[in-house]
Amino acid sequence: MDQGMIGSIFTVVVFICFIGVVWWAFSSRNKSKFDDAANLPFADEEKEQSKKDKQES
């Protein structure tokens, strides 16, 4: 095996891993998990806002 063949095999393996990650990220089974994770920063804002409202009262 020369360096060109090893580089080609490595490229194919990385490409297959990339396709696997893309498939995992866009599968409908994970959509609800990703939606929940995307809304996490906004959940903190609601808690902070309720604390501010309590302090002002």
Secondary structure, DSSP 8 states (H G I E B T S, - for coil): --HHHHHHHHHHHHHHHHHHHHHHHH-GGGHHHHHHHHTHHHHHHHHHHHHHHHHH-
